[in-house]
Amino acid sequence: MLNRPPATRDSVHQLFDTVDAISVQGYDQQRRVIYWNRGSEILYGYSAEEALGKTLEQLIIPDDLRDDVIAAHREWLENDVEIPAAELTLRDKYGQDVNVFSSHAMFVNELNEYEMYCIDISLADVKQAEAQAMLKESLLTSVFEATPDLFFLLEEDGTIINYHSGSEKDLYTSPAKFLGKNIAELFPAKVLTRVQTYIAKAIGRKGIISFEYELEMPKGKSFYEARVRHIKEHRQMVVMVRDITEKHLASELIRKQAYYDALTSLPNRFLSLDRLSQVIKDAERYGGKAAVLFLDIDDFKKVNDSLGHEVGDKLLVEAAKRLSRVVRETDTVGRLGGDEFIVLLRSLGDYYDLVDVVKSILREFREPFLIDARELVLTTSIGVAVYPENGDSATELLRNADTAMYQAKASGRNTYSFFTYKMNDMILRRLEIEGQLRGALERHEFEVYYQPKLDLKTGSVTGAEALLRWHNPALGQVGPDEFIPVAEHIGIIIPIGKYVLEQALSFLLEWRKAHQQQYAIAVNLSPLQFRDRAFASFVEESLVNANVRPECLEFEITEGVLMIGKSYVEEALSKLHKLGVKLSMDDFGTGYSSLSYLRQYAFDLLKIDRSFISGICEKKEDRDLVTAAIAMAHSLDLRVIAEGVETQEQLSLLADLGCDIAQGYYFSKPMPANEMMKFRYDKISE
């Protein structure tokens, strides 16, 4: 509809003259300019003087719009069809495009003539913003396409609301399979926990949190890096996932080259010394011993010189494999360089275990090496240094092991040497014992001695403890503290134990007949004897053969046996108890769990260790412990034996405390069977 306001032309012009941010032009019925405000001058570049009298199409209408503009103006004048407001691209004085939002109004002036006013608002800023937005979107799209990463937009609860991937390989899944899903549906459980932990850390934090994880893929194990940023104002998370498998493998390769020997793949000198430092720290923290073995292949240079370095390298690889087969998983085999190797042994129980490893290595090297269809017989020399005796640092231990290795070389090669002469002497002594111990039973070198036990109430002998002694023509008299551990270690303690039991029962029968007394005999049991499934049957058979009632036989069992915790121990103790033999807990007070064992197993006697008896008169704490042990044992209907009694003062105090039986040098040292047969004691009343 035509706008016919009562306003005059001057009032309209006065209104638009105050606005220069908006272009306002007035045109007569022939589209000639009758009004051109300051805003039009700014927008289109024409001054009012230049524009007045010119037609609309002469000034700002591009050629391609001219006909349409003229036709639209005519339609409005003749048929009252308004020109709609619209975005248009016009032109300025200099022929440049001008983007505007144009709206129109038709007035009738005081002369009853039509005047059209165009109100144009510049869209330059809007177009520029749109262009920048489109540019950014285009750049972002290009980045997505050029970057082989996965991009996720998540709700804080892990729901995926947007997803993009620049690559359709590896982890790619179509957006339809991701969108709306929760990440809990996408990851294996062990990986999901890690992902959720880091997403939770990112919430509420500024900046980016990154972490790595691995996945088992059809092509093998792959490694990924995830970066997470929290968009607090939208309560959303941006997550970018990148495949870093190649980078990870490259890092691993660099690490391997830095820390591992290229030829054998064993830890190199740097890593070996680092691990040795850690072994020392662990030994210091938790107690125990550790050892360093320094190995050098004997005559290796001759192999290189005569057969070439290629054969020498193959030999070193095979040597590394043999060393790795011998040691435990917790130990380390490293290559120091050339034909020098290092073995780190942690958490050693005793020196015998160490010697076993060393001897196993020597045996491995004595087997011929098959290299390129050629058999090579080579040996190794080994130097041993032990923590803490031979040093308390990695450098010192390695140096001392190296020194010991040269001692082994000087001793003829194909052997080993400890750093200290004292330790060497001890190991040599152990080897001599081991060598002589094999066959000692067959050569009748063992003899059972007996130490009497006395009833503190009656003063009479109640029985004796059977104690094994060994006299060897080459070594002389060897104490049980030396040969029993070796016998256990080489596995001959079981036949020796059977020998002791048969001898003890045979003596007991004769002793009882000679004295017409109801004596009992006590025999010590080794932990290894419990592994013999036929042991209980052997005991029963031996009792029958000796014509000795079961209650006259006592087995002394140390806490070390019980601490094994194996089912066969409990089974053996149960069988012995059913036979009717007595069970005595030996060395009570030296362990940590004795009370629980007393409750768990059917013991008859409790034997207090000599270390407490020796101080019973001088140390209040020893006396209090013995007092408590006696009271506790009696409350459990157990009889109490005190071993290691050496003075009348100790004897009197034990009697006052209610101890039942005493044993020790005060009465007698262990003696052969013929002397025990004649033994009488009458000092108890003194």
C-alpha positions as CSV (number, residue, x, y, z in Angstrom):
1,M,0.0,0.0,0.0
2,L,1.1,3.5,-0.7
3,N,2.2,5.4,2.4
4,R,0.5,8.8,2.6
5,P,1.7,10.4,5.9
6,P,0.7,13.9,6.7
7,A,4.4,14.9,7.0
8,T,5.8,17.3,4.6
9,R,8.9,16.7,2.5
10,D,10.9,19.1,4.7
11,S,10.0,17.3,7.9
12,V,11.0,13.9,6.4
13,H,14.3,15.3,5.2
14,Q,15.0,16.9,8.6
15,L,14.5,13.5,10.2
16,F,16.9,11.6,7.9
17,D,19.5,14.4,8.0
18,T,20.2,13.6,11.6
19,V,21.3,10.0,10.7
20,D,24.5,9.4,8.9
21,A,24.9,5.7,9.7
22,I,22.0,4.9,7.4
23,S,21.8,5.7,3.8
24,V,18.5,7.4,2.8
25,Q,17.7,8.5,-0.7
26,G,14.5,10.1,-2.1
27,Y,13.4,9.6,-5.7
28,D,10.5,11.2,-7.7
29,Q,8.2,9.3,-10.0
30,Q,10.9,9.2,-12.7
31,R,13.4,7.7,-10.2
32,R,15.4,11.0,-10.1
33,V,17.2,11.8,-6.9
34,I,15.4,14.5,-4.8
35,Y,17.1,13.7,-1.5
36,W,20.6,12.3,-0.7
37,N,21.6,12.3,3.0
38,R,25.0,12.2,4.5
39,G,24.7,8.5,5.1
40,S,24.3,8.0,1.3
41,E,27.4,10.1,0.6
42,I,29.4,7.9,3.0
43,L,28.0,4.6,1.7
44,Y,28.0,5.3,-2.1
45,G,30.7,8.0,-2.5
46,Y,28.5,10.5,-4.3
47,S,28.0,13.9,-2.8
48,A,24.4,15.3,-2.7
49,E,25.3,17.8,-5.5
50,E,26.5,14.9,-7.7
51,A,23.5,12.7,-7.0
52,L,20.6,15.2,-7.2
53,G,18.7,14.9,-10.5
54,K,20.4,11.7,-11.4
55,T,18.2,8.6,-11.7
56,L,18.5,5.6,-9.4
57,E,19.8,3.3,-12.1
58,Q,22.4,5.9,-13.2
59,L,23.9,6.0,-9.7
60,I,23.9,2.8,-7.7
61,I,22.0,0.1,-9.7
62,P,24.3,-2.5,-11.4
63,D,23.5,-3.2,-15.0
64,D,22.2,-6.7,-14.3
65,L,19.6,-5.3,-11.9
66,R,18.5,-2.2,-13.9
67,D,15.5,-3.7,-15.7
68,D,14.2,-5.4,-12.6
69,V,14.5,-2.2,-10.5
70,I,12.7,-0.1,-13.1
71,A,9.9,-2.7,-13.5
72,A,9.5,-3.0,-9.7
73,H,9.2,0.8,-9.3
74,R,6.6,1.0,-12.0
75,E,4.6,-1.9,-10.5
76,W,4.5,0.0,-7.2
77,L,3.4,3.3,-8.8
78,E,0.8,1.8,-11.1
79,N,-0.4,-1.4,-9.4
80,D,0.4,-0.6,-5.7
81,V,2.8,-3.7,-5.5
82,E,5.4,-2.8,-2.9
83,I,9.1,-3.5,-3.3
84,P,10.0,-6.0,-0.6
85,A,12.9,-5.4,1.8
86,A,15.9,-7.5,0.8
87,E,19.6,-7.9,0.8
88,L,21.1,-6.4,-2.4
89,T,24.5,-5.9,-3.9
90,L,24.6,-2.4,-5.3
91,R,27.6,-0.3,-6.5
92,D,29.3,2.8,-5.4
93,K,30.7,5.8,-7.3
94,Y,33.9,3.8,-8.0
95,G,32.2,0.7,-9.3
96,Q,32.7,-1.4,-6.1
97,D,30.1,-3.7,-4.8
98,V,28.1,-2.4,-1.8
99,N,26.2,-5.0,0.2
100,V,23.1,-3.5,1.9
101,F,19.8,-4.4,3.4
102,S,17.4,-2.2,1.5
103,S,13.8,-1.3,2.5
104,H,11.5,1.2,0.7
105,A,8.7,3.6,1.5
106,M,6.4,5.5,-0.8
107,F,5.1,9.0,0.1
108,V,2.7,11.4,-1.5
109,N,4.0,15.0,-1.2
110,E,2.0,18.2,-0.9
111,L,1.9,18.4,-4.7
112,N,0.2,15.0,-4.7
113,E,3.2,13.5,-6.4
114,Y,4.8,10.2,-5.4
115,E,8.2,10.1,-3.8
116,M,10.0,6.8,-3.0
117,Y,12.5,6.7,-0.2
118,C,15.1,3.9,0.0
119,I,16.6,3.1,3.4
120,D,19.9,1.2,3.0
121,I,21.9,-0.3,5.8
122,S,25.4,-1.4,5.1
123,L,26.1,-5.1,5.5
124,A,29.9,-4.8,5.1
125,D,30.6,-5.8,8.7
126,V,28.2,-8.6,8.6
127,K,29.6,-9.9,5.4
128,Q,33.1,-9.6,6.7
129,A,32.1,-11.6,9.8
130,E,30.4,-14.2,7.7
131,A,33.4,-14.4,5.5
132,Q,35.7,-14.9,8.5
133,A,33.3,-17.5,10.0
134,M,33.3,-19.3,6.7
135,L,37.1,-19.1,6.5
136,K,37.5,-20.5,10.0
137,E,35.0,-23.3,9.2
138,S,36.9,-24.0,6.0
139,L,40.2,-24.0,7.9
140,L,38.8,-26.2,10.6
141,T,37.5,-28.6,8.0
142,S,40.9,-28.6,6.3
143,V,42.6,-29.3,9.6
144,F,40.2,-32.2,10.3
145,E,40.9,-33.7,6.9
146,A,44.6,-33.2,7.1
147,T,45.0,-34.5,10.6
148,P,44.7,-38.3,11.1
149,D,43.3,-37.9,14.6
150,L,39.9,-38.6,16.1
151,F,38.0,-35.7,17.6
152,F,35.2,-36.1,20.0
153,L,32.8,-33.7,21.7
154,L,31.4,-35.3,24.9
155,E,28.9,-34.4,27.5
156,E,30.5,-34.5,31.0
157,D,28.9,-37.9,31.6
158,G,30.9,-39.3,28.6
159,T,28.1,-39.2,25.9
160,I,29.4,-38.5,22.5
161,I,27.6,-35.6,20.8
162,N,30.0,-34.9,17.9
163,Y,32.7,-36.9,16.2
164,H,35.1,-36.3,13.4
165,S,38.0,-38.3,11.9
166,G,40.4,-37.3,9.2
167,S,41.3,-40.9,8.4
168,E,39.1,-43.9,7.8
169,K,41.9,-46.3,8.9
170,D,42.6,-47.9,12.3
171,L,40.1,-46.7,14.8
172,Y,37.7,-45.1,12.3
173,T,34.0,-45.8,12.8
174,S,31.2,-44.0,11.0
175,P,29.7,-41.2,13.0
176,A,26.4,-43.0,13.3
177,K,28.0,-45.7,15.4
178,F,29.6,-43.2,17.7
179,L,27.1,-40.4,18.2
180,G,24.8,-40.8,21.2
181,K,27.0,-43.6,22.6
182,N,28.8,-43.4,25.9
183,I,32.6,-43.9,25.9
184,A,32.0,-46.8,28.4
185,E,30.7,-48.8,25.4
186,L,33.9,-48.2,23.3
187,F,36.8,-49.2,25.5
188,P,37.9,-52.4,27.2
189,A,37.5,-52.4,31.0
190,K,41.2,-51.8,31.9
191,V,41.5,-49.0,29.4
192,L,38.1,-47.5,30.3
193,T,39.1,-47.0,33.9
194,R,42.2,-45.0,32.8
195,V,40.2,-42.9,30.3
196,Q,37.5,-42.1,32.9
197,T,40.1,-41.2,35.5
198,Y,41.7,-38.6,33.3
199,I,38.4,-37.2,32.0
200,A,37.3,-36.7,35.7
201,K,40.6,-34.9,36.3
202,A,40.0,-32.6,33.3
203,I,36.6,-31.4,34.6
204,G,36.9,-28.1,36.3
205,R,40.6,-27.7,35.3
206,K,42.0,-25.1,32.9
207,G,44.2,-26.3,30.1
208,I,44.7,-29.6,28.5
209,I,45.3,-33.0,30.2
210,S,47.0,-35.7,28.1
211,F,47.5,-39.4,28.8
212,E,48.5,-42.5,26.9
213,Y,46.9,-45.9,26.6
214,E,47.2,-49.1,24.5
215,L,44.7,-51.3,22.7
216,E,44.9,-54.8,21.2
217,M,44.1,-54.3,17.6
218,P,43.8,-56.9,14.7
219,K,47.2,-55.8,13.5
220,G,48.7,-56.1,17.0
221,K,49.2,-53.8,20.0
222,S,48.7,-50.1,19.3
223,F,49.5,-47.1,21.4
224,Y,47.4,-43.9,21.6
225,E,47.7,-40.4,23.1
226,A,44.5,-38.7,24.2
227,R,44.2,-35.0,25.0
228,V,41.2,-33.7,27.0
229,R,40.0,-30.1,27.5
230,H,36.9,-29.1,29.5
231,I,34.6,-26.5,28.1
232,K,33.2,-25.3,31.4
233,E,30.6,-22.9,30.1
234,H,29.0,-25.6,28.0
235,R,29.7,-28.5,30.4
236,Q,31.3,-30.4,27.6
237,M,34.6,-32.1,26.9
238,V,36.8,-32.0,23.8
239,V,38.9,-35.1,23.3
240,M,41.5,-35.7,20.6
241,V,42.9,-39.2,20.1
242,R,46.1,-39.7,18.1
243,D,47.8,-43.0,17.1
244,I,51.4,-42.8,18.5
245,T,52.3,-46.4,17.8
246,E,55.2,-45.5,15.4
247,K,56.4,-42.9,17.9
248,H,56.2,-45.3,20.8
249,L,58.0,-48.0,18.9
250,A,60.7,-45.5,17.8
251,S,61.1,-44.5,21.5
252,E,61.3,-48.1,22.5
253,L,63.9,-48.7,19.8
254,I,65.9,-45.7,21.1
255,R,65.6,-46.9,24.6
256,K,66.7,-50.4,23.6
257,Q,69.7,-49.0,21.8
258,A,70.5,-46.9,24.9
259,Y,70.1,-49.6,27.5
260,Y,70.4,-52.9,25.8
261,D,73.3,-54.6,24.0
262,A,72.7,-54.7,20.3
263,L,74.1,-58.2,19.7
264,T,72.6,-60.2,22.6
265,S,69.6,-57.9,23.6
266,L,70.8,-58.2,27.2
267,P,71.0,-55.1,29.4
268,N,74.2,-53.2,28.7
269,R,76.7,-51.9,31.2
270,F,74.7,-48.8,31.9
271,L,71.5,-50.6,32.6
272,S,73.2,-53.4,34.4
273,L,74.8,-51.0,36.9
274,D,71.5,-49.2,37.3
275,R,69.8,-52.5,38.2
276,L,72.6,-53.4,40.5
277,S,72.1,-50.2,42.4
278,Q,68.4,-51.1,42.7
279,V,69.3,-54.6,43.9
280,I,71.4,-53.1,46.6
281,K,68.7,-50.7,47.7
282,D,66.2,-53.6,47.9
283,A,68.6,-55.7,50.0
284,E,69.3,-52.8,52.3
285,R,65.6,-52.1,52.7
286,Y,64.3,-55.6,53.2
287,G,67.4,-57.3,54.5
288,G,69.2,-60.3,53.0
289,K,72.0,-60.7,50.6
290,A,72.7,-60.0,46.9
291,A,75.5,-61.1,44.7
292,V,77.3,-59.9,41.6
293,L,78.8,-62.5,39.2
294,F,81.4,-61.3,36.8
295,L,82.0,-63.7,33.9
296,D,84.6,-63.9,31.3
297,I,84.6,-66.6,28.5
298,D,87.9,-68.4,28.6
299,D,90.1,-68.2,25.4
300,F,87.4,-66.3,23.6
301,K,90.0,-64.3,21.8
302,K,91.3,-67.4,20.1
303,V,87.9,-68.0,18.6
304,N,87.8,-64.5,17.1
305,D,91.3,-64.8,15.8
306,S,91.0,-68.3,14.3
307,L,87.3,-68.5,13.2
308,G,86.4,-64.8,12.7
309,H,84.2,-62.3,14.5
310,E,81.0,-63.6,12.9
311,V,81.5,-66.9,14.7
312,G,82.5,-65.1,17.8
313,D,79.3,-63.0,17.8
314,K,77.2,-66.1,17.4
315,L,79.0,-67.7,20.3
316,L,78.2,-64.6,22.5
317,V,74.5,-64.8,21.6
318,E,74.4,-68.5,22.5
319,A,76.3,-67.7,25.8
320,A,73.7,-65.0,26.6
321,K,70.9,-67.6,26.1
322,R,72.5,-70.1,28.4
323,L,73.0,-67.6,31.1
324,S,69.4,-66.5,30.9
325,R,68.2,-70.1,31.2
326,V,70.1,-70.6,34.5
327,V,69.0,-67.6,36.5
328,R,65.6,-66.8,38.0
329,E,63.2,-64.3,36.5
330,T,63.9,-61.8,39.2
331,D,67.6,-61.9,38.5
332,T,69.5,-60.0,35.7
333,V,71.9,-61.1,33.1
334,G,73.8,-58.3,31.3
335,R,76.7,-57.9,28.9
336,L,79.4,-55.5,29.9
337,G,81.2,-55.6,26.6
338,G,83.4,-58.1,24.6
339,D,83.1,-61.5,26.2
340,E,82.3,-60.1,29.7
341,F,78.9,-60.8,31.2
342,I,77.4,-59.9,34.6
343,V,74.7,-61.8,36.6
344,L,72.9,-60.0,39.4
345,L,71.3,-62.3,42.0
346,R,68.8,-60.8,44.4
347,S,67.2,-62.1,47.7
348,L,69.7,-64.8,48.4
349,G,68.8,-67.2,51.2
350,D,72.3,-68.4,51.9
351,Y,75.7,-69.0,50.2
352,Y,74.7,-72.5,49.2
353,D,72.0,-71.1,46.9
354,L,74.6,-68.8,45.4
355,V,77.1,-71.7,44.8
356,D,74.3,-73.7,43.1
357,V,73.8,-70.9,40.6
358,V,77.5,-70.6,39.9
359,K,78.0,-74.3,39.4
360,S,74.9,-74.4,37.1
361,I,76.5,-71.7,35.0
362,L,79.8,-73.7,34.8
363,R,77.9,-76.8,33.8
364,E,76.1,-74.9,31.1
365,F,79.3,-73.7,29.6
366,R,80.9,-77.1,29.7
367,E,78.4,-78.3,27.1
368,P,79.8,-77.9,23.6
369,F,78.5,-74.9,21.6
370,L,77.2,-75.8,18.2
371,I,78.1,-72.8,15.9
372,D,77.7,-73.2,12.1
373,A,77.8,-77.0,12.3
374,R,81.0,-76.8,14.3
375,E,81.3,-77.9,18.0
376,L,83.2,-75.5,20.2
377,V,84.2,-76.4,23.7
378,L,84.6,-73.2,25.9
379,T,84.5,-72.6,29.6
380,T,84.1,-69.5,31.7
381,S,85.7,-68.0,34.8
382,I,83.5,-66.4,37.3
383,G,84.2,-63.8,40.0
384,V,81.7,-63.4,42.9
385,A,81.1,-60.4,45.2
386,V,78.4,-60.4,47.8
387,Y,76.5,-57.5,49.3
388,P,77.0,-56.3,51.9
389,E,80.3,-58.1,52.8
390,N,82.2,-57.1,49.7
391,G,80.9,-53.6,49.1
392,D,77.9,-51.4,49.5
393,S,77.8,-49.6,46.1
394,A,77.4,-50.9,42.5
395,T,80.8,-49.7,41.5
396,E,82.6,-51.3,44.4
397,L,80.8,-54.6,44.0
398,L,81.5,-54.8,40.3
399,R,85.2,-54.0,40.8
400,N,85.5,-56.6,43.5
401,A,83.7,-59.2,41.4
402,D,86.1,-58.4,38.5
403,T,89.0,-58.9,40.9
404,A,87.6,-62.2,42.0
405,M,87.2,-63.2,38.3
406,Y,90.9,-62.8,37.8
407,Q,91.5,-64.9,40.8
408,A,89.4,-67.6,39.1
409,K,91.5,-67.2,36.0
410,A,94.7,-67.5,38.0
411,S,93.3,-70.7,39.6
412,G,93.3,-72.5,36.2
413,R,90.0,-71.1,34.6
414,N,86.8,-73.0,34.3
415,T,86.1,-72.2,37.9
416,Y,84.9,-69.5,40.2
417,S,86.3,-67.4,43.0
418,F,84.8,-65.3,45.8
419,F,86.3,-61.9,46.5
420,T,87.4,-62.7,50.1
421,Y,89.7,-65.5,51.1
422,K,87.4,-66.1,54.1
423,M,84.4,-66.7,51.9
424,N,86.5,-68.8,49.5
425,D,87.7,-70.9,52.4
426,M,84.1,-71.4,53.5
427,I,82.9,-72.4,50.1
428,L,85.8,-74.8,49.6
429,R,85.0,-76.3,53.0
430,R,81.4,-76.7,51.9
431,L,82.5,-78.4,48.7
432,E,84.8,-80.8,50.7
433,I,81.9,-81.6,53.0
434,E,79.6,-82.2,50.1
435,G,82.1,-84.5,48.4
436,Q,82.8,-86.5,51.5
437,L,79.2,-86.6,52.6
438,R,78.2,-88.6,49.6
439,G,78.8,-92.2,50.6
440,A,79.4,-91.4,54.3
441,L,76.4,-93.5,55.3
442,E,77.6,-96.5,53.3
443,R,81.1,-96.1,54.8
444,H,79.6,-96.2,58.3
445,E,81.1,-92.8,59.2
446,F,78.0,-91.7,61.2
447,E,77.4,-92.4,64.9
448,V,74.4,-91.5,67.0
449,Y,75.2,-89.8,70.3
450,Y,72.7,-89.3,73.2
451,Q,72.2,-86.4,75.6
452,P,70.1,-87.3,78.7
453,K,67.0,-85.6,79.9
454,L,66.1,-85.3,83.6
455,D,62.8,-84.9,85.4
456,L,63.1,-81.9,87.7
457,K,60.6,-83.2,90.2
458,T,62.1,-86.7,90.7
459,G,65.7,-86.1,89.7
460,S,65.6,-89.2,87.5
461,V,66.6,-89.6,83.9
462,T,63.5,-89.8,81.7
463,G,65.1,-90.3,78.3
464,A,67.5,-88.8,75.9
465,E,67.8,-86.9,72.6
466,A,69.4,-88.7,69.7
467,L,72.1,-86.5,68.1
468,L,74.0,-87.4,64.9
469,R,77.8,-87.1,64.8
470,W,80.1,-87.6,61.8
471,H,83.7,-88.5,61.7
472,N,85.4,-88.5,58.3
473,P,88.9,-89.8,57.7
474,A,89.7,-86.8,55.5
475,L,87.9,-84.0,57.4
476,G,88.0,-85.3,60.9
477,Q,85.1,-84.5,63.2
478,V,82.5,-82.4,61.4
479,G,79.8,-80.7,63.5
480,P,76.1,-81.1,62.7
481,D,75.8,-77.4,62.1
482,E,78.1,-77.8,59.1
483,F,77.0,-81.1,57.6
484,I,73.2,-81.2,58.2
485,P,72.5,-78.1,56.0
486,V,74.6,-79.7,53.2
487,A,72.9,-83.0,53.6
488,E,69.6,-81.3,53.3
489,H,70.8,-79.3,50.3
490,I,72.0,-82.3,48.3
491,G,69.0,-84.4,49.3
492,I,70.6,-87.2,51.3
493,I,69.0,-86.2,54.7
494,I,66.1,-88.7,54.2
495,P,68.3,-91.8,54.3
496,I,70.4,-90.3,57.1
497,G,67.2,-89.5,59.0
498,K,66.1,-93.1,58.7
499,Y,69.4,-94.3,59.9
500,V,69.2,-92.1,63.0
501,L,65.7,-93.3,63.8
502,E,66.6,-97.0,63.5
503,Q,69.7,-96.5,65.6
504,A,67.8,-94.6,68.3
505,L,65.0,-97.1,68.6
506,S,67.5,-100.0,68.7
507,F,69.4,-98.3,71.5
508,L,66.2,-97.4,73.3
509,L,65.2,-101.0,73.5
510,E,68.5,-102.1,74.9
511,W,68.6,-99.1,77.3
512,R,65.2,-99.9,78.7
513,K,66.0,-103.5,79.2
514,A,69.3,-102.7,80.9
515,H,67.9,-100.2,83.3
516,Q,64.3,-101.5,83.5
517,Q,63.1,-97.9,83.1
518,Q,60.4,-96.4,80.8
519,Y,62.8,-94.2,78.9
520,A,61.8,-92.1,75.9
521,I,64.0,-91.2,73.0
522,A,63.7,-87.9,71.1
523,V,64.7,-87.6,67.4
524,N,65.0,-84.4,65.3
525,L,63.1,-84.2,62.0
526,S,64.3,-82.3,58.9
527,P,61.8,-80.4,56.8
528,L,62.7,-82.6,53.8
529,Q,61.6,-85.8,55.7
530,F,58.0,-84.5,55.6
531,R,58.1,-84.6,51.8
532,D,58.6,-88.4,52.0
533,R,55.0,-89.7,51.7
534,A,56.1,-93.0,53.1
535,F,57.8,-91.5,56.2
536,A,54.9,-92.2,58.6
537,S,54.7,-95.8,57.4
538,F,58.5,-96.1,57.9
539,V,58.1,-94.9,61.5
540,E,55.4,-97.4,62.2
541,E,57.4,-100.2,60.7
542,S,60.5,-99.2,62.6
543,L,58.6,-99.1,65.9
544,V,57.3,-102.6,65.3
545,N,60.7,-103.9,64.3
546,A,62.3,-102.4,67.4
547,N,59.5,-103.6,69.7
548,V,59.1,-100.0,71.0
549,R,55.7,-98.5,72.0
550,P,54.9,-95.3,70.0
551,E,54.6,-93.1,73.1
552,C,58.2,-93.8,73.9
553,L,59.3,-92.0,70.7
554,E,59.4,-88.2,70.5
555,F,59.9,-86.2,67.3
556,E,61.4,-82.7,67.8
557,I,60.1,-80.3,65.2
558,T,61.4,-76.8,64.6
559,E,59.2,-73.9,63.7
560,G,60.9,-73.8,60.3
561,V,59.2,-77.1,59.4
562,L,55.8,-75.7,60.3
563,M,56.4,-72.4,58.4
564,I,56.6,-74.3,55.2
565,G,52.8,-74.2,55.2
566,K,52.4,-77.1,52.9
567,S,49.6,-79.7,53.1
568,Y,52.0,-82.6,53.3
569,V,53.4,-81.2,56.6
570,E,50.0,-81.2,58.2
571,E,49.3,-84.6,56.7
572,A,52.5,-86.1,58.1
573,L,52.0,-84.6,61.6
574,S,48.4,-85.9,61.6
575,K,49.7,-89.4,60.7
576,L,52.4,-89.3,63.4
577,H,49.9,-88.2,66.0
578,K,47.6,-91.0,65.1
579,L,50.5,-93.5,65.5
580,G,50.7,-92.3,69.1
581,V,54.3,-90.9,69.0
582,K,55.0,-87.7,70.9
583,L,55.5,-84.3,69.1
584,S,57.7,-81.7,70.6
585,M,58.1,-78.1,69.4
586,D,61.8,-77.4,69.4
587,D,63.5,-74.0,69.7
588,F,60.4,-72.3,71.1
589,G,60.7,-68.5,71.4
590,T,63.0,-68.0,68.4
591,G,60.2,-67.7,65.8
592,Y,57.1,-65.5,65.3
593,S,54.2,-67.8,65.0
594,S,54.8,-70.5,67.6
595,L,51.6,-69.8,69.6
596,S,49.4,-70.3,66.5
597,Y,51.2,-73.6,65.7
598,L,50.7,-74.9,69.2
599,R,47.0,-74.3,68.8
600,Q,46.9,-75.7,65.3
601,Y,48.9,-79.0,65.8
602,A,48.7,-81.7,68.4
603,F,51.9,-81.1,70.3
604,D,52.8,-82.9,73.5
605,L,55.9,-81.1,74.6
606,L,57.4,-77.6,74.3
607,K,61.2,-77.2,74.3
608,I,62.4,-73.7,75.3
609,D,65.4,-72.6,73.3
610,R,68.8,-72.5,75.0
611,S,69.3,-68.8,74.1
612,F,66.6,-67.9,76.8
613,I,67.9,-70.4,79.4
614,S,71.4,-69.0,79.2
615,G,70.1,-65.6,80.4
616,I,67.4,-66.7,82.7
617,C,69.3,-65.7,85.9
618,E,70.7,-62.4,84.6
619,K,68.0,-61.0,82.3
620,K,64.5,-60.3,83.6
621,E,63.1,-60.3,80.1
622,D,64.4,-63.9,79.5
623,R,63.1,-65.0,82.9
624,D,59.7,-63.5,82.2
625,L,59.5,-65.2,78.8
626,V,60.4,-68.6,80.3
627,T,57.8,-68.1,83.1
628,A,55.1,-67.2,80.6
629,A,56.0,-70.1,78.3
630,I,55.8,-72.6,81.1
631,A,52.5,-71.3,82.3
632,M,51.1,-71.2,78.8
633,A,52.3,-74.7,78.0
634,H,50.8,-76.1,81.2
635,S,47.5,-74.5,80.4
636,L,47.6,-76.4,77.1
637,D,48.5,-79.7,78.9
638,L,52.0,-79.6,77.4
639,R,55.1,-80.7,79.3
640,V,58.0,-78.2,79.2
641,I,61.7,-79.1,78.4
642,A,64.5,-76.6,79.0
643,E,67.6,-77.2,76.9
644,G,71.0,-75.7,77.4
645,V,71.0,-75.9,81.2
646,E,74.6,-75.3,82.4
647,T,74.5,-74.2,86.0
648,Q,72.9,-75.2,89.3
649,E,71.4,-71.7,89.5
650,Q,69.6,-72.1,86.2
651,L,68.4,-75.6,87.3
652,S,67.0,-74.4,90.6
653,L,65.2,-71.5,89.1
654,L,63.6,-73.7,86.4
655,A,62.5,-76.1,89.1
656,D,60.9,-73.2,91.0
657,L,59.1,-72.0,87.9
658,G,57.6,-75.5,87.4
659,C,59.6,-76.6,84.4
660,D,59.2,-80.4,83.9
661,I,62.4,-81.6,82.1
662,A,65.9,-80.2,81.8
663,Q,68.7,-81.0,79.4
664,G,72.2,-79.6,79.1
665,Y,75.9,-79.7,79.8
666,Y,75.3,-79.3,83.5
667,F,74.2,-83.0,83.4
668,S,76.2,-84.3,80.5
669,K,77.4,-83.6,77.0
670,P,76.1,-85.8,74.2
671,M,77.8,-89.2,74.5
672,P,78.1,-92.5,72.5
673,A,75.6,-95.2,73.1
674,N,77.9,-97.3,75.3
675,E,78.5,-94.4,77.6
676,M,74.9,-93.5,77.7
677,M,74.1,-97.0,78.7
678,K,76.3,-96.6,81.9
679,F,75.1,-93.0,82.7
680,R,73.8,-92.3,86.2
681,Y,73.0,-88.9,87.7
682,D,72.7,-88.0,91.3
683,K,73.4,-84.2,91.5
684,I,69.9,-82.9,91.1
685,S,69.3,-82.8,94.8
686,E,72.4,-80.6,95.4
